């Protein structure tokens, strides 16, 4: 075997080793992309379907103002219904996020808190959590219409009264996933990433 | 002056592997490939006639034909036509705005949609394969030549897999930015 042949083989081995390293890096990039993908709000199988018109419902907030949920709005704003409960610890940790999200998205979004049960208990909860500026409705039929079985749950309804996104929200990431789902025109971020995998 | 036999063998063998792998993915689940083939909406549907199986059949024939001196020119010609047809079918569907149909390039479990870069990839592959159909010059092969052929094939396979994965990653990166 000549020196040229040996050097040729050595070079080829080096080229192949480098290529395999590139392949490993490309694979790692794929894994990283999967890991950094944002987590969307968990969609439960039951309840209204995204894209469906929500039924119009007349409810009353804690301050006694009548509100019509699901009716087409003239101001072009979407409505975010956030179902909470005074007995749910995760809801308490989510409330500051909801308040900050409401402030950030106020140009296009109205946030309404919803729950059921004793109104006095909810008033006290609203005082404790500093929710007095936030519309807070107490209505068992509202929760049943949206089939809320676990809390905290949120539903995003557009200005035309169509459900755009819904799901369990435990964090800012989950909450914002509902806004992103509406912006991207998909039912959930999970569906979006599944179709772009 | 003809094409050096080392380059010719390297190209032929690499394309034989490419076509064999493509055919293998399709043979694994012909029903799934039939759906992919129909989704391209290139031919009118004839009940009871499944033309989709001709694709893996031709791919297998090309893969085997490229390995023999006698059949290489014919197999290469069919291979070039196949690659150009894939590029044309993708370009046509992209022009129709049907960007969500599966390309059918991976295994049966893969649902990778068609993209403009795949059209360019297939055109480049067709150009490379047509290069291998050129007249080969004659010379005795040395040990280094065989090293070039064997390692070159391995390198070509890894480069193809890397480019393929990078194409997928680009799409995923766009999805993360919400711009795709």
Interface residues (C-beta under 8 A of the other chain):
Chain A: X1 X2 X4 X5 X8 X9 X12 X13 X15 X16 X19 X20 X22 X23 X26 X27 X29 X30 X33 X36 X37 X180 X183 X184 X192 X193 X195 X196 X197
Chain B: X100 X111 X142 X143 X144 X147 X148 X151 X152 X154 X155 X158 X159 X161 X162 X165 X166 X168 X169 X171 X172 X173 X174 X175 X176 X178 X180
